[in-house]
Amino acid sequence: MTDSLSATNPGRRLRIAIVVEAFPVDPGSVTGLPVFNKVRELKKIADVTVYYCRAAYVGTSHSDARRYALNRSSAGDVPVYNVYFPAVRLLSRPMNGRNCAHHLIPLLREHQPDAILAFFLYPQGYAAVLAANKLNIPAILVAMGSDVRQIPDLSTKLLTQRAVRHADSVLTVSEDLRQRTIALGAAPDRVHTVMNGCNQRLFHVGDRTVAREELQIPADQELVVFVGRLVPVKQLEDLISAARILSATHPHLQVVCIGEGSCRTPLLHSVHHKKLNEVVRFIGAKSQPEIAKWLAACNVFCLPSKSEGSPNVIFEALACGRPVVATNVGGIPDLVDSQCGILVRPKASAELARALHDALGRRWNEAAIAARLHRTWRDMAEEIHQHVWNAIAARQSSTDAVGSRTMSAPSARI
């Protein structure tokens, strides 16, 4: 840090370097939108710069890391540096954290932040811890879900463990993730749950009739909506199978899936094979205002994932007063109970069909549902900001007492 800071009397706004693995830098992009929502609110109470750290895989258009390392852009009014580090698919994974840090540290030295806040544990969080120790500032990591629940291999697990053990603080979006992070070796007193929020100016109880008129949806249609990436972990094949079961007794059923992803083509084939073309629709990615309109129009929101952290779309559905049918995985049970939805086991399409049948047949209190999670992105940003201050104060105290902690570089054999 360039000058002395006091957590109780800062004297100036914090300068926070925010390291991310996804961010909506391209016009119309929804990639990393939840992180962007957090950062945009943080920017109102701190000076932030985002470092979008991405692997530049050999043989791709981004293979020249030096060419892209200082490419500056923005998302909204948030300044963004696109930091590319060289990588070889799979082979370089154990070195990606150190390579990322190598390209990140010169920028951080130039900008002199007071702390580093990193979203996603490896390689971005690992690189943040290495960089923070070089600069003698705290590193605060934010576990997103898949970086804890779906670690792909042993080397990534070992490096993720090293990152959470040496970070000044780790924030998680659910209690489930907090316990899993502690199981990785993080000190319990340095792991804190900070729940997500949502944009309640967009997501609130709306008139279903009006929304349906705008979307040209018949009034008698039983509309189930999914929003998310079309990827294997979302287990959309189960939703398609459940729709096939339900269609026999629900002639006005319509399932609308919003999002894009690698599974779109096989899912469309599955819909065609099951003769559900008139029942299940995939309408691509939509903007936040469009998603809010679809949630206002629907009867039930459904999320059949086999793994989740604390899905922000559930906050949005509940804010719109819509009941949720979802799987009892990750942080979802913290958000959904019998008063606002129905939970089922993952990968159980018949059970999912029964839950959707029950949810469609029940009269829900939309006002009571919307009042359950009255939490905004600003609420989350203020909590994160306080944890950053706490980490600065703790590091200052630790440095005064015993000197700064260090983290060794990863072994080349790992």
N, C-alpha and C positions, 0 to 999 in steps of 0.2 A: 504494500500500500504506500501511496506517495506521501500521505500525512497521517497524523494520529487520528483515530476515530474512537468515539465512545458510544457504546450501545445505548446508553441512557441519554446522551446529549450529542447527537451526531454532528450538528453544525452545518451539514450539507447533505444533499441527497446521495444515497449510495450509488456507486457505479457497479453494475452487475453485468458480468459476461455470461451470456446464456448460450450453452452448447446444446445443439439439437441434432437429432437424426432424421427429422422430417419437419418441413415448414412450407407454407403455401406461398412460395415466391413467384410462381407463375400465375398469370391472370386466370381467374376462374378455378384455380386449383383448390381442392379440399384436403390435400395431403398435409398432415400435421395441423389441421385446423384447431383441435382442442388445445394444443400447446400454444398456438397463436393467440387464442382467446385469453389464456393465462398471461402471456407476455404483454399483450396489449393493455391489460389492466395493471400489470406491474409497472409499465412505462409511465403511468400516471403518478406513481409515488417514488420512482427511482429512475436513474439514467441507465438504460439498458442497450446493449449491443448484442445481436444474435450472431453466432458462428454456426453456420449450417454445415456440419462435417459429414462428408460423403466419400465413400470409396471410389477411386478412379480405377476401374478394372482394366488391366492390360488387354489391349485389343478392342477397346470401345472408344467412342468419340471423346470420352473424358480421361483417356489414359495418360495424358501429359499433366501431371499434378501441378507442376510449377506454373503452367499456363493459366490454371483456374484458381490458384490459391488465393489471389488477391482480388478476385472478381466480386465487386460490391454491388448489391442490389437492395431492394427493400420489399417489405410486405406491409401494405398500408403505410403508416408513418414509422414503422420499426426498421432501423438500419440492420442490414444483413450482410455478412461476409460469407461467401461460398468457399469453404475450405475443403479442397480435394486432397486426398492422400492416396499414394499408389497402392494397388492391391491386386492379388491374383485370387480368383474365386476359390474358396475353400482352403487353398494352400497357405495363403497369408493370414488367415483368420487369427492365429495366435499372436501375430505381430501387428495387427491392425490398430490396437490401442496405442502402442508405442509410436507407430507411424503417424497416427492422427495427432498425437501430442507434439511430435516433431514439427508438424506444419502449423499447429495451433499456437505454440509458445511464442514465436516472434510477433504475432499479431497482439497477443495479450501483453507482452512487454511494452509494445508501443502504446496500447490504450490504457494500461495501468488500472485495471479494475480493482475493486475492494474485495470481491468474492466471485467465485464461479458457481453457476447454477446449471447443472447438466441434466437433461431429460434423456433417459435410456442409459442402462448401466454399462453395456459393452457394445462397441468400443468407446463410445462417446464419454460415458461416465468414467471409465478407466483413464482415458486421456486427460480428462478434467482433473483427476486426482494427481496424476503425474505433473501436469502443468501447475496446479496450485502449489505443490510442494516446491517447485522451482521458483515460484514467485513469492512464496511464504504468505499465501492468502488461503482462506478456507475454501473447500470444495463441498458443495451441497448437491447430492444426487437425488433425482426423482425417479423412482421405479414406476414404469408405465403399465406393467402387466405381463406381456409376453417375454420381456427381458428377465423376468423372475420365474414365470410359470412354464415357459417353453424354451429353456436353454438348449441349444442344438447339439452340443458335444461336450466332452470332458474338459478340453482346453478352455473353451469359453466359460464353463462353470468355474474352473479354477481362477480365471482372471476376473470373473464377476465377483467371486468371493473376495479376492484381493481388493477390488475396488470398494466394496461396501465395508470391509474391515478398516480401511485406511481413510475413508471419507470422513469429513468433520461431522456430517449429518446426512441421513438418508430419509427422504420423505416418500411415503407411499399413499396411494389413493384409496386403499381399503385396509381393514384390519387383517384380512386374509393375506394380503401382500406384505404387511408388516411382519406377521409371524413367519412367513416364508423367507423374508430378508434376514430376520434374526437367525433362522435355521442355516442360512448361508455363512453365518459367522459375525454379523454386525452386532455391536454392543447394543443391548435393548434400550439403554437410555439415550442412544443417539439415533433411534429409528422412530419416526413420528407419522401418524396418519393425518393427512390433510385431504379431506374429501373434495371431489370435483364440484363444479357449479354449472350453471347454464345462463344463457342470455334470456332473462325473463322479459325483456322488451319484445323479443320474438316469440318465445315459447310460453304461452299462457292459455288459459281456457278460452276457446273461441266458439263461435256458432257453427255447429256441424253442418247445418242446412246451407248456410252461406258458403262454407268451404266446398261442399259437394257441388253446389251450383257452379262455382268457379272452375272446379276440376271436371265437371260434366259426369258426375257419379250419381246414379239413380238413388233416390231416397231409401228404397227398400234393400239396397245392397248391404251384405254383411262384410265389411271391409277390414281385412287384417293387413297391417303394414309392417315390413321389416326395413330397417335402415342400417347399412354397414358395408364393409368390404365383402366382395364375393370371393371368399377364400375358404380353404378347407375347415379352418377352426370354427367358422360360423355355422357349420353343420346344416346348411340350407337344404340338403337332400332330405333331412328329417322333416322340414317344413313342407316340402313338396309331397312327401309320403303322407303326412298328416292331412294335407289338402285333399289328397285322393280319397282318404277315408271319410273326411267331412263332406265332400261334394255329394255323396249319396243321400245325405239327409239335410243338406243346406244348399238348396238350388240357387240361392242368390249369393253364394260365397264368392268373394274376390280376394286374392292374395297379391299384394303389390310389393315387390322387392326393389328398394332404391339403393343404388351403389354400383360400383364397377369392381372388377378383379379377375384373377386368373381362372376362376371357376365358371365364368359366365357361359362359355360355350357348352361344357358338359352339363351344366344345369338346364340350359335351353333344350338340349337333347333329351334330358330326363323328363322335362315337362311334355315334350312332344311324344315321347315313348309312352308315357302314362295317360296320354290323351287329355291333358289339362290345359291346353292352349287358351281356352276360354275362361279358365279359373285362375291361373298363376301368370302374372306379368312381371317382366323385368324392364324397368323404365330408365335405367342408367343413373348416373350421379346427378344430384340436384343441389341447388344452392340452399343455404340455411333458411331463407324465407319460404322457399318452396317446400322444404321438409316440414316446416312448421304448419304449412297449409295442409299437407297430407296427414299429419298427426291430428290436426283439428278435425279432419274429415273421417278418420278411421273409427271403428268400434273398439279395436284391440290392437295393441302393439306387441309384436312377437320377436324374441331373440333366442334362437335355439342353440347357442354356442356350446362347444365342449370345454372352452376355457375363456375366462375374462378376468380383467383387473377390476375396474369399477366403471362400467360402460357409460359414457356421458349421454348416449342416446336414451338411456332409461331415465336420467334426470329430465331430459327434454320431453319425453312422453308423459311422465308424471306431471310435469309443470303444465302440460296441456290438458290435464285431467283425464288422461286415457289409461285404462287398466293395462297391465303388462303380464303377458305369459312368457316365461323365460325359464332357463335351466338354473338349477341351484348350485352354480359354480362360482368360484372367486368371491368377489365382493357383492354379487347380485343379491344374496340373502340379506345383506345390510340395508338394501334399498326397497325390497319388495316383500310384503307379507300379505295375509289374506284380505286385508282391507283395501289393497290397491292392485292385487294381481294374484296369479297362481304360479307356483314353482314346480318344475318337473325334473326328473333325472335327465342328464344328457344322453343323446343317442337312443331315445325311446320314442319312436314316432307315434305309436299307438297311444301312449300316455300323453304326448303332446296334443294329439287330436282330441282326446277327452277333455283336456284342460281348455283348449280353444272352444270346444262345444259349450263347456260350462261358462266360460267368460262371455261368450256371445249371448248366452241366455240369461245372464244376470243383469239386474239393474244396479249400476254403480253410481256412487255419489262423486261426481267429477270435481266439485268444489273441495270436498274433503281430500281427494287424491292430490289435487294441485297444492294443497296447503301442507303436505307432508314434508317436502324437501324444498323449503323456501331458501334457496342458497344460490348466490350469484358468483360469477367469475371474480368480481371485486372482493367478495368474502375470501375466496381461495387465495387471491393475490396478496391480500393483507396478511394472511396467516403465513404464506411463504416468506414474505418480506420480514416478518418477525423472526422466523427461523434463521434467515440469513444473518440478521443482527445478532441473534443468540450465538451462531457459529463464530462470528467475528469476535464477540466478547470472550467466548471460551478459548479460542486460539490465542488471543492476546494474553489471557490469564495463564495459559499453558506455556506460552513462550517466555513470559516473565518468570515463571517458576522453574521450568526444566529445559527450556529451549524447544525449538520446533521439532515436530515429528517428521520422519522421513519414510519414503516408500521406495523400495528397491525396484529397479527396472525388471521386466519379466525375463525369465531365462529363455535363451534361444532354443533350448531343447523342448520347451513347452509348446 
